[in-house]
Amino acid sequence: MALSRRKSRTPLAGRSVLITGAARGIGAELARRAAARGARVALAGLEPELLARVAAELGPEHLWVECDVTDPEALRAAVARTVDTFGGLDVVVANAGIAPLTTVMTSSAHALARTVEVNLTGAMLTAHAALPHVAQRRGHVLLVSSAAAFTVLPGMSAYCAGKAGLERFGDVLRLEVAHRGVTVASAHPTWIDTDLVRDTEEALPTFRETRSRLPGPLGACTSVEECAEALVENLETRGRRVFVPGSVGVVSALRQVVTGAVAEKVLLRLSAARVPDLERDIAALQGQEFGRSSVGGRRAD
């Protein structure tokens, strides 16, 4: 008789969770579901009225903070308030994201750069600000990437670039923090019925038609509720990937060899032994963060 394999769980009850991009859509619904499982939730974003409304809906034990994820000081303040209020931080969800309505040729330089700044740099800075506290709790980091990390569609150049970079950032971060007991996941939804998707398809009918012709899960639209349920499950099971819908995992698997789960198991064991040594070497550099020939990395005095 085959034995069923059950995923281990770290229940959210009594734990603290910080979610960026939590004013609406996936972030707001994830906050609701995390709170329903007993977590204390901090909602961060750029829409204070909406954030306050969601926080009030969740109850007085939760909080909200206005925060631009591309501003390191604002992120540090958001994390500090969360830790001061809840006594620590167990889980951080880097969910904030934007999508431009352009191709590269029609875009301004600002739109291209800002998309990557929010979707990639903002998520990296979120993880960076939260990590010292999450590590103290041997907690979890969830980076909301996209199926766009491994698929392409005209009009999504900067978005795909940012989300692909975010997935790979998460894969390396997972290796770096494994010896600290921290887990890292990336989420890969396709089309979710959010304001972002609706606005894009309303403004760009050709984009909407193209999306509807994509095969299988790549063309399907999933509800916010189904997506948020998959994400909140990950906050407890702490797997390395979340696919929404689940069939997107087949698409992802087709392009994974070296970065797949089997190879990563070997790397995790190696990293657990080597990363502490590496970090001691870095400390010995006394703040030097780039090689001498990396002129672009030097600070301007």
Backbone hydrogen bonds in HBPLUS format (Angstrom, degrees):
<---DONOR---> <-ACCEPTOR-->    atom                        ^
c    i                          cat <-CA-CA->   ^        H-A-AA   ^      H-
h    n   atom  resd res      DA  || num        DHA   H-A  angle D-A-AA Bond
n    s   type  num  typ     dist DA aas  dist angle  dist       angle   num
A0010-THR N   A0236-GLU O   2.75 MM 226  4.78 147.8  1.86 129.3 140.3     1
A0015-ARG N   A0012-LEU O   2.87 MM   3  5.30 164.8  1.90 142.7 142.0     2
A0014-GLY N   A0038-GLY O   2.94 MM  24  5.82 165.1  1.96 129.8 126.1     3
A0040-ARG N   A0015-ARG O   2.83 MM  25  6.16 162.6  1.86 157.2 163.2     4
A0090-ASP N   A0016-SER O   3.14 MM  74  5.28 146.5  2.26 125.8 135.9     5
A0091-VAL N   A0016-SER O   3.08 MM  75  6.40 147.7  2.18 154.7 162.5     6
A0017-VAL N   A0040-ARG O   2.87 MM  23  6.20 156.2  1.93 160.4 164.6     7
A0042-ALA N   A0017-VAL O   2.79 MM  25  6.16 160.0  1.83 162.2 166.8     8
A0018-LEU N   A0091-VAL O   2.94 MM  73  6.34 158.8  1.99 150.7 156.0     9
A0093-VAL N   A0018-LEU O   2.78 MM  75  6.14 156.6  1.83 165.3 171.5    10
A0019-ILE N   A0042-ALA O   2.97 MM  23  6.31 165.6  1.99 174.8 178.3    11
A0044-ALA N   A0019-ILE O   2.91 MM  25  6.04 160.1  1.94 166.9 163.1    12
A0020-THR N   A0093-VAL O   3.07 MM  73  6.39 166.3  2.09 176.8 176.4    13
A0021-GLY N   A0044-ALA O   2.90 MM  23  6.08 114.2  2.35 133.2 150.8    14
A0022-ALA N   A0044-ALA O   3.16 MM  22  5.79 170.7  2.17 151.2 153.5    15
A0028-ALA N   A0024-ARG O   3.28 MM   4  4.76 166.2  2.30 109.7 111.5    16
A0029-GLU N   A0025-GLY O   3.09 MM   4  6.31 167.3  2.11 156.8 160.7    17
A0030-LEU N   A0026-ILE O   2.82 MM   4  5.93 155.6  1.88 151.5 158.9    18
A0031-ALA N   A0027-GLY O   2.99 MM   4  6.16 152.1  2.07 141.8 149.3    19
A0032-ARG N   A0028-ALA O   3.08 MM   4  6.41 152.8  2.16 144.8 151.5    20
A0033-ARG N   A0029-GLU O   3.05 MM   4  6.34 158.8  2.10 148.2 153.3    21
A0034-ALA N   A0030-LEU O   2.84 MM   4  6.02 156.2  1.90 153.7 160.3    22
A0035-ALA N   A0031-ALA O   2.96 MM   4  6.05 163.3  1.99 148.3 153.0    23
A0036-ALA N   A0032-ARG O   2.94 MM   4  6.14 148.5  2.04 140.7 149.8    24
A0037-ARG N   A0033-ARG O   3.21 MM   4  6.41 128.3  2.49 132.0 143.6    25
A0037-ARG N   A0034-ALA O   3.08 MM   3  5.19 137.6  2.27  97.4 109.5    26
A0039-ALA N   A0034-ALA O   3.09 MM   5  5.53 161.2  2.13 145.5 140.6    27
A0038-GLY N   A0035-ALA O   2.95 MM   3  5.11 159.0  1.99 109.5 113.3    28
A0063-LEU N   A0041-VAL O   3.10 MM  22  6.57 164.1  2.12 155.1 159.7    29
A0043-LEU N   A0063-LEU O   2.90 MM  20  6.32 160.8  1.94 143.8 148.4    30
A0065-VAL N   A0043-LEU O   2.84 MM  22  6.28 148.7  1.93 163.8 168.8    31
A0045-GLY N   A0065-VAL O   3.35 MM  20  6.89 145.0  2.48 150.9 158.1    32
A0067-CYS N   A0045-GLY O   2.66 MM  22  5.00 163.2  1.69 135.1 141.2    33
A0051-LEU N   A0047-GLU O   2.93 MM   4  6.09 164.6  1.95 161.3 166.3    34
A0052-ALA N   A0048-PRO O   2.85 MM   4  5.93 162.9  1.88 148.9 153.4    35
A0053-ARG N   A0049-GLU O   3.04 MM   4  6.22 148.8  2.14 138.6 147.2    36
A0054-VAL N   A0050-LEU O   2.98 MM   4  6.26 163.1  2.01 154.2 157.2    37
A0055-ALA N   A0051-LEU O   2.91 MM   4  6.10 166.3  1.92 154.1 158.5    38
A0056-ALA N   A0052-ALA O   2.90 MM   4  5.99 155.0  1.96 143.6 150.3    39
A0057-GLU N   A0053-ARG O   3.02 MM   4  6.23 147.4  2.13 141.0 150.0    40
A0058-LEU N   A0054-VAL O   3.01 MM   4  6.34 144.7  2.14 145.5 155.1    41
A0059-GLY N   A0055-ALA O   3.06 MM   4  6.37 147.9  2.16 147.7 155.7    42
A0062-HIS N   A0059-GLY O   3.24 MM   3  6.00 164.2  2.27 125.3 127.3    43
A0071-ASP N   A0068-ASP O   2.98 MM   3  5.50 163.4  2.01 121.8 124.7    44
A0075-LEU N   A0071-ASP O   3.02 MM   4  6.33 156.2  2.08 157.2 164.7    45
A0076-ARG N   A0072-PRO O   2.91 MM   4  6.15 159.1  1.96 147.8 153.4    46
A0077-ALA N   A0073-GLU O   2.96 MM   4  6.19 155.1  2.03 146.0 152.8    47
A0078-ALA N   A0074-ALA O   2.95 MM   4  6.18 152.3  2.03 143.2 150.8    48
A0079-VAL N   A0075-LEU O   2.90 MM   4  6.14 163.5  1.93 156.5 160.1    49
A0080-ALA N   A0076-ARG O   2.85 MM   4  5.99 159.9  1.89 145.9 152.4    50
A0081-ARG N   A0077-ALA O   2.92 MM   4  6.10 157.9  1.97 147.2 152.5    51
A0082-THR N   A0078-ALA O   3.06 MM   4  6.24 155.9  2.12 142.6 149.4    52
A0083-VAL N   A0079-VAL O   2.89 MM   4  6.15 164.0  1.91 156.4 160.1    53
A0084-ASP N   A0080-ALA O   2.84 MM   4  5.97 161.3  1.87 149.3 155.1    54
A0085-THR N   A0081-ARG O   2.92 MM   4  5.96 152.3  1.99 143.7 150.9    55
A0086-PHE N   A0082-THR O   2.86 MM   4  5.91 167.3  1.88 153.4 157.2    56
A0087-GLY N   A0083-VAL O   2.69 MM   4  4.98 134.1  1.89 135.1 143.4    57
A0140-HIS N   A0090-ASP O   2.98 MM  50  6.51 151.8  2.06 153.8 162.9    58
A0092-VAL N   A0140-HIS O   3.11 MM  48  6.65 152.5  2.19 155.2 163.4    59
A0142-LEU N   A0092-VAL O   2.93 MM  50  6.32 167.4  1.95 162.4 166.3    60
A0094-ALA N   A0142-LEU O   2.87 MM  48  6.28 150.3  1.96 159.2 168.7    61
A0144-VAL N   A0094-ALA O   2.98 MM  50  5.96 169.7  1.99 148.7 150.9    62
A0107-SER N   A0103-THR O   3.02 MM   4  5.85 122.3  2.36 141.7 155.0    63
A0107-SER N   A0104-VAL O   3.35 MM   3  5.19 146.2  2.47  94.8 104.3    64
A0112-LEU N   A0108-SER O   3.38 MM   4  6.72 165.0  2.41 151.5 154.3    65
A0113-ALA N   A0109-ALA O   3.02 MM   4  6.19 173.9  2.02 156.3 158.3    66
A0114-ARG N   A0110-HIS O   2.75 MM   4  5.75 162.2  1.78 153.2 159.1    67
A0115-THR N   A0111-ALA O   3.09 MM   4  6.06 154.3  2.16 140.8 146.6    68
A0116-VAL N   A0112-LEU O   3.41 MM   4  6.73 163.9  2.44 149.0 151.6    69
A0117-GLU N   A0113-ALA O   2.86 MM   4  6.02 152.1  1.93 146.7 156.0    70
A0118-VAL N   A0114-ARG O   2.92 MM   4  6.10 160.7  1.96 152.4 154.5    71
A0119-ASN N   A0115-THR O   2.96 MM   4  5.98 165.0  1.99 152.6 154.8    72
A0120-LEU N   A0116-VAL O   2.91 MM   4  5.33 154.3  1.98 133.6 141.0    73
A0121-THR N   A0116-VAL O   3.18 MM   5  6.65 156.0  2.24 151.0 157.0    74
A0122-GLY N   A0117-GLU O   2.69 MM   5  5.99 133.2  1.90 144.1 159.9    75
A0124-MET N   A0120-LEU O   2.93 MM   4  6.21 158.9  1.98 154.9 161.5    76
A0125-LEU N   A0121-THR O   2.84 MM   4  6.05 162.3  1.87 155.7 160.3    77
A0126-THR N   A0122-GLY O   2.95 MM   4  6.09 145.6  2.07 137.7 147.5    78
A0127-ALA N   A0123-ALA O   3.01 MM   4  6.27 164.8  2.03 150.8 153.3    79
A0128-HIS N   A0124-MET O   2.90 MM   4  6.12 159.1  1.95 148.2 154.8    80
A0129-ALA N   A0125-LEU O   2.91 MM   4  6.06 160.6  1.95 148.0 152.0    81
A0130-ALA N   A0126-THR O   3.08 MM   4  6.23 155.9  2.14 148.7 155.1    82
A0131-LEU N   A0127-ALA O   2.87 MM   4  5.66 146.2  1.99 150.9 158.5    83
A0133-HIS N   A0130-ALA O   3.07 MM   3  5.75 127.4  2.36 121.2 132.8    84
A0134-VAL N   A0130-ALA O   3.00 MM   4  6.11 163.5  2.02 152.9 157.8    85
A0135-ALA N   A0131-LEU O   2.78 MM   4  5.79 160.7  1.82 157.7 161.6    86
A0137-ARG N   A0134-VAL O   3.07 MM   3  5.30 134.9  2.28 100.8 112.9    87
A0139-GLY N   A0134-VAL O   2.93 MM   5  4.96 162.1  1.96 140.6 144.8    88
A0138-ARG N   A0135-ALA O   3.07 MM   3  4.76 159.2  2.12  98.9 105.3    89
A0183-THR N   A0139-GLY O   3.04 MM  44  6.53 159.6  2.09 154.3 158.6    90
A0141-VAL N   A0183-THR O   2.90 MM  42  6.30 150.1  1.99 147.2 156.9    91
A0185-ALA N   A0141-VAL O   2.85 MM  44  6.27 158.3  1.90 163.2 170.6    92
A0143-LEU N   A0185-ALA O   2.89 MM  42  6.17 171.0  1.90 153.2 155.1    93
A0187-ALA N   A0143-LEU O   2.88 MM  44  6.24 155.5  1.94 152.4 156.6    94
A0145-SER N   A0187-ALA O   2.86 MM  42  5.30 125.8  2.16 134.2 147.3    95
A0149-ALA N   A0146-SER O   3.05 MM   3  5.57 165.0  2.07 111.7 115.4    96
A0147-ALA N   A0189-PRO O   2.82 MM  42  5.51 154.7  1.88 148.1 140.2    97
A0150-PHE N   A0147-ALA O   3.08 MM   3  5.87 163.7  2.11 120.4 124.2    98
A0156-MET N   A0153-LEU O   3.08 MM   3  5.76 139.5  2.25 148.4 151.6    99
A0160-CYS N   A0156-MET O   2.72 MM   4  5.74 169.5  1.73 158.9 161.5   100
A0161-ALA N   A0157-SER O   2.95 MM   4  6.10 160.8  1.98 148.5 154.6   101
A0162-GLY N   A0158-ALA O   2.95 MM   4  6.12 163.6  1.97 148.6 152.3   102
A0163-LYS N   A0159-TYR O   2.98 MM   4  6.18 165.5  2.00 153.3 157.3   103
A0164-ALA N   A0160-CYS O   2.83 MM   4  5.88 158.4  1.88 152.2 157.9   104
A0165-GLY N   A0161-ALA O   3.03 MM   4  6.11 160.4  2.07 144.5 150.3   105
A0166-LEU N   A0162-GLY O   2.95 MM   4  6.14 145.3  2.07 139.9 149.9   106
A0167-GLU N   A0163-LYS O   3.09 MM   4  6.32 154.0  2.16 143.3 148.6   107
A0168-ARG N   A0164-ALA O   3.21 MM   4  6.53 165.6  2.24 151.3 154.2   108
A0169-PHE N   A0165-GLY O   2.87 MM   4  6.07 153.2  1.94 147.7 155.9   109
A0170-GLY N   A0166-LEU O   2.99 MM   4  6.20 159.0  2.03 147.3 152.2   110
A0171-ASP N   A0167-GLU O   3.03 MM   4  6.38 147.3  2.14 144.8 154.1   111
A0172-VAL N   A0168-ARG O   3.11 MM   4  6.40 155.1  2.17 150.6 155.5   112
A0173-LEU N   A0169-PHE O   2.87 MM   4  6.06 165.5  1.89 154.3 159.3   113
A0174-ARG N   A0170-GLY O   2.94 MM   4  6.01 153.1  2.01 144.4 150.7   114
A0175-LEU N   A0172-VAL O   3.02 MM   3  5.26 122.9  2.36 102.2 116.1   115
A0176-GLU N   A0172-VAL O   3.06 MM   4  6.42 154.2  2.13 151.2 159.0   116
A0177-VAL N   A0173-LEU O   3.05 MM   4  6.24 146.1  2.17 155.7 162.7   117
A0180-ARG N   A0177-VAL O   2.97 MM   3  5.24 149.2  2.06 107.5 117.4   118
A0182-VAL N   A0177-VAL O   3.37 MM   5  5.61 158.0  2.43 152.8 146.5   119
A0181-GLY N   A0178-ALA O   3.02 MM   3  5.30 163.5  2.05 111.4 116.0   120
A0186-SER N   A0240-ARG O   3.12 MM  54  6.44 152.5  2.20 137.3 139.2   121
A0242-VAL N   A0186-SER O   3.01 MM  56  6.36 137.4  2.19 148.4 148.7   122
A0188-HIS N   A0242-VAL O   2.65 MM  54  5.91 155.6  1.71 161.0 169.0   123
A0244-VAL N   A0188-HIS O   3.30 MM  56  6.19 168.8  2.32 121.1 120.1   124
A0190-THR N   A0244-VAL O   2.84 MM  54  6.27 135.3  2.04 166.1 178.5   125
A0222-THR N   A0191-TRP O   2.76 MM  31  6.16 163.3  1.79 161.3 163.8   126
A0194-THR N   A0192-ILE O   2.67 MM   2  5.61 130.6  1.91 115.8  99.4   127
A0193-ASP N   A0222-THR O   2.88 MM  29  6.08 153.5  1.95 163.8 167.3   128
A0198-ARG N   A0194-THR O   2.95 MM   4  6.14 170.4  1.96 156.2 159.4   129
A0199-ASP N   A0195-ASP O   2.80 MM   4  5.78 164.7  1.82 149.9 154.5   130
A0200-THR N   A0196-LEU O   3.17 MM   4  6.26 156.5  2.22 139.1 145.5   131
A0201-GLU N   A0197-VAL O   2.97 MM   4  6.18 168.0  1.99 156.6 159.3   132
A0202-GLU N   A0198-ARG O   2.87 MM   4  5.97 147.3  1.98 147.7 157.0   133
A0203-ALA N   A0199-ASP O   3.02 MM   4  6.11 156.3  2.08 144.6 150.4   134
A0204-LEU N   A0200-THR O   2.90 MM   4  5.95 143.8  2.03 145.1 155.5   135
A0207-PHE N   A0204-LEU O   3.03 MM   3  5.27 120.0  2.41 104.3 118.9   136
A0208-ARG N   A0204-LEU O   3.07 MM   4  6.46 155.2  2.13 151.9 159.5   137
A0209-GLU N   A0205-PRO O   2.90 MM   4  6.20 157.5  1.95 151.8 157.2   138
A0210-THR N   A0206-THR O   2.89 MM   4  6.08 161.2  1.93 148.6 154.2   139
A0211-ARG N   A0207-PHE O   2.92 MM   4  6.09 163.5  1.95 151.3 155.7   140
A0212-SER N   A0208-ARG O   3.05 MM   4  6.25 156.5  2.11 145.0 151.1   141
A0213-ARG N   A0210-THR O   3.14 MM   3  5.33 144.5  2.27 102.3 112.5   142
A0214-LEU N   A0211-ARG O   3.14 MM   3  5.44 162.9  2.17 110.8 116.1   143
A0218-LEU N   A0215-PRO O   3.14 MM   3  5.79 133.2  2.37 146.7 144.3   144
A0219-GLY N   A0216-GLY O   3.19 MM   3  5.96 163.8  2.22 120.5 124.8   145
A0220-ALA N   A0217-PRO O   3.35 MM   3  5.00 143.5  2.49  90.6 100.6   146
A0227-CYS N   A0223-SER O   3.14 MM   4  6.40 161.8  2.18 148.6 153.7   147
A0228-ALA N   A0224-VAL O   2.86 MM   4  6.03 170.0  1.87 155.7 158.5   148
A0229-GLU N   A0225-GLU O   2.99 MM   4  6.12 149.8  2.08 143.7 151.7   149
A0230-ALA N   A0226-GLU O   3.16 MM   4  6.41 152.9  2.23 143.0 149.3   150
A0231-LEU N   A0227-CYS O   3.04 MM   4  6.39 152.9  2.12 149.7 157.8   151
A0232-VAL N   A0228-ALA O   2.88 MM   4  6.08 163.3  1.91 151.7 155.7   152
A0233-GLU N   A0229-GLU O   3.07 MM   4  6.14 148.9  2.17 140.3 148.4   153
A0234-ASN N   A0230-ALA O   3.22 MM   4  6.49 148.3  2.32 136.6 144.4   154
A0234-ASN N   A0231-LEU O   3.01 MM   3  5.07 116.5  2.43  94.7 110.2   155
A0235-LEU N   A0231-LEU O   3.13 MM   4  6.54 141.0  2.28 144.0 154.7   156
A0236-GLU N   A0233-GLU O   3.03 MM   3  5.40 145.2  2.15 105.3 115.6   157
A0237-THR N   A0233-GLU O   2.82 MM   4  6.10 163.9  1.85 156.8 162.4   158
A0238-ARG N   A0234-ASN O   2.65 MM   4  4.91 150.6  1.73 132.2 140.5   159
A0248-VAL N   A0245-PRO O   3.03 MM   3  5.88 168.1  2.05 126.5 130.4   160
A0249-GLY N   A0246-GLY O   3.02 MM   3  5.85 163.9  2.04 122.1 126.8   161
A0250-VAL N   A0247-SER O   3.14 MM   3  5.71 151.5  2.22 112.4 118.6   162
A0251-VAL N   A0248-VAL O   3.04 MM   3  5.25 118.2  2.44 101.6 116.0   163
A0252-SER N   A0248-VAL O   3.08 MM   4  6.47 160.2  2.12 153.3 158.8   164
A0253-ALA N   A0249-GLY O   2.91 MM   4  6.06 157.0  1.96 145.2 151.2   165
A0254-LEU N   A0250-VAL O   3.30 MM   4  6.50 140.2  2.47 142.7 150.9   166
A0255-ARG N   A0252-SER O   3.13 MM   3  5.85 157.0  2.19 117.4 123.4   167
A0256-GLN N   A0253-ALA O   3.28 MM   3  5.16 168.4  2.30 104.5 107.8   168
A0260-GLY N   A0257-VAL O   3.20 MM   3  5.16 163.5  2.23 105.7 108.7   169
A0264-GLU N   A0260-GLY O   3.03 MM   4  6.16 150.6  2.12 145.8 155.0   170
A0265-LYS N   A0261-ALA O   3.08 MM   4  6.28 142.0  2.23 143.1 150.5   171
A0267-LEU N   A0263-ALA O   3.16 MM   4  6.50 160.1  2.20 146.9 152.6   172
A0268-LEU N   A0264-GLU O   2.73 MM   4  5.94 150.3  1.82 153.3 161.0   173
A0269-ARG N   A0265-LYS O   3.29 MM   4  6.52 159.2  2.33 143.3 146.9   174
A0270-LEU N   A0266-VAL O   3.11 MM   4  6.40 161.6  2.14 149.4 154.8   175
A0271-SER N   A0267-LEU O   2.75 MM   4  5.85 159.2  1.79 149.8 156.0   176
A0272-ALA N   A0268-LEU O   2.96 MM   4  6.10 153.4  2.04 146.5 152.5   177
A0273-ALA N   A0270-LEU O   3.18 MM   3  5.52 134.8  2.39 102.1 113.4   178
A0274-ARG N   A0270-LEU O   3.01 MM   4  6.20 153.4  2.08 147.7 156.2   179
A0275-VAL N   A0271-SER O   2.83 MM   4  5.28 167.7  1.84 142.8 146.7   180
A0277-ASP N   A0274-ARG O   3.03 MM   3  5.36 117.7  2.43 107.0 121.8   181
A0278-LEU N   A0274-ARG O   2.97 MM   4  6.28 159.8  2.01 155.7 162.3   182
A0279-GLU N   A0275-VAL O   2.87 MM   4  6.09 159.1  1.92 158.9 163.6   183
A0280-ARG N   A0276-PRO O   3.11 MM   4  6.36 142.4  2.25 139.9 149.4   184
A0280-ARG N   A0277-ASP O   3.15 MM   3  5.16 124.0  2.49  94.2 108.5   185
A0281-ASP N   A0277-ASP O   3.05 MM   4  6.41 153.8  2.12 149.6 156.6   186
A0282-ILE N   A0278-LEU O   2.98 MM   4  6.31 153.3  2.05 148.9 156.4   187
A0283-ALA N   A0279-GLU O   3.02 MM   4  6.20 154.5  2.09 140.1 146.5   188
A0284-ALA N   A0280-ARG O   3.13 MM   4  6.39 143.2  2.27 141.2 150.4   189
A0285-LEU N   A0282-ILE O   3.02 MM   3  5.36 151.6  2.10 107.2 116.0   190
A0286-GLN N   A0283-ALA O   3.17 MM   3  5.70 165.9  2.19 114.5 118.9   191
A0288-GLN N   A0285-LEU O   3.37 MM   3  5.48 166.6  2.39 108.6 112.5   192
A0294-SER N   A0291-GLY O   2.98 MM   3  5.31 159.9  2.02 112.5 119.1   193
A0295-VAL N   A0293-SER O   2.98 MM   2  5.63 130.3  2.24 105.9  91.4   194
A0297-GLY N   A0294-SER O   3.01 MM   3  5.55 154.4  2.08 113.0 121.0   195
A0298-ARG N   A0295-VAL O   3.13 MM   3  5.53 164.9  2.15 114.0 118.8   196
